[in-house]
Amino acid sequence: MNERIRIGVLGAGHLGRIHVQQLLEVPAFELVGFHDPHPEKCEALHKEFGATVFPNAEDLLAQVDVVDIVTPTLSHFKLAKAALERGSHVFIEKPVTNTVEEARELVALATKVERVVQVGHVERFNPAFQAALPYFKDPMFIESHRLAQFNPRGTDVSVVLDLMIHDIDIVQSVVQSPVAQVSASGVAVVSDTPDIANARIRERLRGESHGQQDQFEEHAQVPLLPKGRLYLGGYAHQGNGGGQDADGSWRTGSVRGDHRPR
């Protein structure tokens, strides 16, 4: 029988709790423990799952083969770099880092130390997307809308890195062509970074000239509306029913049943 993979979790917030719960259910992993700088979160997670609490990240990194980073985005780079320098593989919740430069440095370091860095773009594994994937054939135009109620938990980065990144990753995984042009706009409403953003991305078709491109339009925003409000136009509603992603956002086509526009 193969030896279990020793893994540790950094972060005990909303997503950190989910990661701990899931890791305990996967036989291939041995959850060594977790660390979070907030004692109350550590106490709650330990009480619920019995997982070992580590007093600092360094002690945890010294005892694991893999580290699962589920912390605010601004700390991703520092923690991932420390893990790689210790020889650990790394799983990071999206977005991978706060800047492109940090991401490139992590890629270079991972290559140097021959370790794997995986980013948690879970939408690629969404059952609906997986079911539709075989039917995608040379799409010429893709339009996506993603809406979510405002949540202070995600305001360390803009709506682009918090929500829009899901759909950008999905489209890139389908089209797999070089980006030729990006046109975007955004506005900060209640935080210091854009809460509403729109982007148009043109991608060069494989084997075609520079003038022949396909197109992806993305719209992401955090609407300042109370729960229970219905978004018309086939976007989503915040009532009961399906269509809600793990991060709390609602996808196009989730309006159904009695909530469907008449």
C-alpha positions as CSV (number, residue, x, y, z in Angstrom):
1,M,0.0,0.0,0.0
2,N,1.3,3.4,-0.9
3,E,2.4,5.7,1.9
4,R,-0.1,8.5,2.7
5,I,0.8,12.1,1.8
6,R,1.5,14.3,4.8
7,I,-0.4,17.6,4.3
8,G,-0.9,20.7,6.3
9,V,-3.4,23.5,5.9
10,L,-2.6,27.2,6.3
11,G,-5.7,29.2,7.0
12,A,-8.8,28.3,9.2
13,G,-11.4,30.7,7.8
14,H,-14.4,29.8,5.8
15,L,-12.5,28.0,3.0
16,G,-9.9,26.6,5.4
17,R,-12.6,24.8,7.3
18,I,-13.9,23.2,4.0
19,H,-10.4,22.1,3.0
20,V,-9.7,20.5,6.4
21,Q,-13.1,18.7,6.2
22,Q,-12.4,17.4,2.7
23,L,-8.8,16.3,3.4
24,L,-10.0,14.2,6.4
25,E,-12.3,12.3,4.0
26,V,-9.5,11.5,1.4
27,P,-7.7,8.3,2.3
28,A,-4.6,9.3,0.4
29,F,-3.9,12.2,2.8
30,E,-2.7,12.3,6.4
31,L,-3.7,15.7,7.8
32,V,-0.8,16.7,10.0
33,G,-2.5,19.8,11.2
34,F,-3.2,23.4,10.4
35,H,-2.2,27.0,11.4
36,D,-4.0,30.3,11.6
37,P,-3.0,33.5,13.3
38,H,-6.4,33.8,14.9
39,P,-6.7,31.7,18.1
40,E,-10.5,31.7,18.0
41,K,-10.6,30.2,14.5
42,C,-8.0,27.5,15.5
43,E,-10.0,26.6,18.6
44,A,-13.3,26.3,16.6
45,L,-11.7,24.1,13.9
46,H,-9.9,21.9,16.4
47,K,-13.1,21.4,18.4
48,E,-15.1,20.5,15.3
49,F,-12.6,18.1,13.6
50,G,-9.9,17.3,16.2
51,A,-7.2,18.5,13.9
52,T,-3.8,19.5,15.4
53,V,-3.2,23.2,15.8
54,F,0.4,24.4,15.0
55,P,1.6,27.7,16.7
56,N,3.2,29.0,13.5
57,A,3.5,28.2,9.8
58,E,7.2,27.3,10.1
59,D,6.6,24.4,12.5
60,L,3.9,23.0,10.2
61,L,6.0,23.3,7.1
62,A,8.7,21.3,8.7
63,Q,6.5,18.3,9.0
64,V,4.6,18.1,5.7
65,D,5.1,16.9,2.1
66,V,2.4,19.3,0.8
67,V,1.0,22.5,2.1
68,D,-2.5,23.7,1.4
69,I,-2.6,27.5,1.4
70,V,-6.1,28.9,2.1
71,T,-5.3,32.3,3.4
72,P,-6.0,35.9,2.2
73,T,-4.4,36.5,-1.3
74,L,-1.9,39.0,-0.1
75,S,-0.1,36.3,2.0
76,H,-0.1,33.6,-0.8
77,F,3.3,34.5,-2.2
78,K,5.2,34.6,1.1
79,L,3.8,31.3,2.3
80,A,4.1,29.5,-1.0
81,K,7.7,30.7,-1.3
82,A,8.6,29.5,2.2
83,A,7.0,26.1,1.5
84,L,8.9,25.6,-1.8
85,E,12.1,26.6,-0.2
86,R,11.6,23.9,2.4
87,G,10.9,21.4,-0.4
88,S,7.2,21.0,-0.1
89,H,4.6,20.8,-2.9
90,V,2.0,23.5,-2.8
91,F,-1.7,23.8,-3.4
92,I,-2.9,27.4,-3.4
93,E,-6.5,28.7,-3.5
94,K,-7.1,31.1,-6.4
95,P,-5.9,33.6,-7.2
96,V,-2.4,32.2,-7.0
97,T,-0.8,35.6,-6.0
98,N,-1.7,39.3,-5.9
99,T,0.6,40.2,-8.8
100,V,1.8,38.7,-12.0
101,E,5.4,39.2,-10.9
102,E,4.9,37.2,-7.8
103,A,3.3,34.3,-9.8
104,R,6.2,34.2,-12.2
105,E,8.7,34.1,-9.3
106,L,6.8,31.1,-7.8
107,V,6.8,29.3,-11.2
108,A,10.5,29.8,-11.5
109,L,11.2,28.7,-7.9
110,A,8.9,25.6,-8.3
111,T,10.8,24.7,-11.5
112,K,14.2,25.1,-9.7
113,V,13.3,23.0,-6.7
114,E,11.3,20.5,-8.8
115,R,8.1,20.8,-6.9
116,V,4.4,21.0,-8.0
117,V,2.3,24.1,-7.5
118,Q,-1.4,23.7,-8.1
119,V,-3.9,26.5,-8.1
120,G,-7.5,25.8,-6.9
121,H,-9.5,26.6,-10.0
122,V,-12.3,24.3,-9.0
123,E,-14.7,25.4,-11.7
124,R,-12.8,23.2,-14.1
125,F,-14.2,20.3,-12.2
126,N,-17.7,21.6,-12.0
127,P,-20.0,18.7,-13.1
128,A,-21.9,20.9,-15.4
129,F,-18.8,22.1,-17.1
130,Q,-17.3,18.6,-17.4
131,A,-20.6,17.4,-18.9
132,A,-20.5,20.2,-21.5
133,L,-16.9,20.0,-22.4
134,P,-17.1,17.2,-25.0
135,Y,-19.5,19.4,-27.0
136,F,-17.2,22.5,-27.3
137,K,-15.8,22.6,-30.7
138,D,-13.9,25.7,-31.9
139,P,-16.1,28.3,-30.2
140,M,-16.0,31.7,-31.8
141,F,-17.8,33.8,-29.1
142,I,-18.2,33.1,-25.4
143,E,-20.1,35.4,-23.0
144,S,-20.1,34.9,-19.2
145,H,-21.8,36.7,-16.3
146,R,-21.0,36.1,-12.6
147,L,-22.7,37.9,-9.8
148,A,-22.3,37.6,-6.0
149,Q,-23.5,39.4,-2.9
150,F,-21.0,41.7,-1.4
151,N,-18.8,39.8,1.1
152,P,-16.0,41.6,3.1
153,R,-14.1,38.3,3.1
154,G,-13.1,38.8,-0.5
155,T,-12.2,42.5,-0.5
156,D,-8.4,41.9,-0.2
157,V,-8.4,41.7,-4.0
158,S,-10.6,43.1,-6.8
159,V,-13.7,41.4,-8.2
160,V,-11.4,40.4,-11.2
161,L,-9.2,38.2,-9.0
162,D,-12.1,37.1,-6.7
163,L,-14.8,36.2,-9.2
164,M,-14.0,36.9,-12.8
165,I,-10.8,34.7,-12.6
166,H,-13.1,31.6,-12.5
167,D,-14.5,32.3,-15.9
168,I,-11.3,33.5,-17.5
169,D,-9.7,30.2,-16.4
170,I,-12.6,28.1,-17.8
171,V,-12.4,29.9,-21.1
172,Q,-8.7,29.6,-21.3
173,S,-8.9,25.9,-20.6
174,V,-11.4,25.5,-23.5
175,V,-9.9,27.8,-26.1
176,Q,-6.2,27.3,-25.3
177,S,-5.1,30.1,-27.6
178,P,-2.8,33.1,-27.1
179,V,-4.5,36.2,-25.9
180,A,-4.3,38.9,-28.6
181,Q,-6.1,41.8,-27.0
182,V,-7.8,42.8,-23.7
183,S,-10.2,45.7,-23.2
184,A,-11.5,46.2,-19.7
185,S,-13.2,48.6,-17.3
186,G,-14.0,48.6,-13.7
187,V,-15.2,50.7,-10.8
188,A,-14.7,50.6,-7.0
189,V,-18.0,51.1,-5.2
190,V,-17.6,49.9,-1.6
191,S,-14.0,48.8,-1.4
192,D,-10.6,50.1,-2.5
193,T,-10.5,47.9,-5.6
194,P,-13.0,47.4,-8.5
195,D,-16.3,45.8,-7.3
196,I,-17.8,45.9,-10.8
197,A,-15.8,44.9,-13.9
198,N,-16.3,44.1,-17.5
199,A,-13.7,42.6,-19.9
200,R,-13.5,41.7,-23.5
201,I,-10.7,39.3,-24.4
202,R,-9.8,38.5,-28.0
203,E,-7.8,35.3,-28.5
204,R,-5.9,34.3,-31.6
205,L,-7.2,31.2,-33.3
206,R,-4.7,28.3,-33.6
207,G,-3.2,28.2,-37.0
208,E,-4.8,31.5,-38.1
209,S,-3.5,34.9,-38.9
210,H,-3.3,37.8,-36.4
211,G,-6.5,39.2,-37.9
212,Q,-8.7,36.2,-37.3
213,Q,-9.6,35.9,-33.6
214,D,-12.3,34.5,-31.4
215,Q,-13.7,36.5,-28.5
216,F,-14.7,36.1,-24.9
217,E,-16.8,38.7,-22.9
218,E,-16.9,38.5,-19.2
219,H,-18.9,40.6,-16.7
220,A,-18.4,40.3,-13.0
221,Q,-19.8,42.4,-10.2
222,V,-20.8,42.4,-6.6
223,P,-24.3,43.9,-6.6
224,L,-25.3,45.9,-3.5
225,L,-28.7,44.4,-3.2
226,P,-30.4,42.6,-0.3
227,K,-30.8,38.8,-0.2
228,G,-33.9,37.6,-2.0
229,R,-33.5,40.0,-4.9
230,L,-34.1,38.5,-8.3
231,Y,-31.7,39.3,-11.2
232,L,-33.6,39.3,-14.4
233,G,-32.2,38.4,-17.8
234,G,-31.3,34.9,-16.9
235,Y,-28.5,35.8,-14.5
236,A,-29.4,34.5,-11.1
237,H,-31.5,34.8,-8.0
238,Q,-30.4,34.8,-4.3
239,G,-33.3,32.8,-3.1
240,N,-33.6,29.1,-2.7
241,G,-32.6,26.7,-5.4
242,G,-29.7,25.7,-7.5
243,G,-27.0,27.6,-9.4
244,Q,-24.9,28.8,-6.6
245,D,-21.1,28.1,-6.7
246,A,-19.0,27.2,-3.7
247,D,-17.7,30.8,-3.4
248,G,-21.3,32.2,-3.1
249,S,-21.6,33.5,-6.7
250,W,-24.5,32.8,-9.0
251,R,-24.1,31.7,-12.6
252,T,-26.1,32.5,-15.8
253,G,-29.1,30.1,-16.2
254,S,-29.6,29.5,-12.5
255,V,-33.0,31.2,-12.4
256,R,-35.7,28.5,-12.5
257,G,-38.9,27.3,-11.0
258,D,-41.2,30.0,-9.6
259,H,-38.4,32.5,-9.9
260,R,-38.2,32.3,-13.6
261,P,-39.1,35.6,-15.3
262,R,-42.5,35.4,-16.9
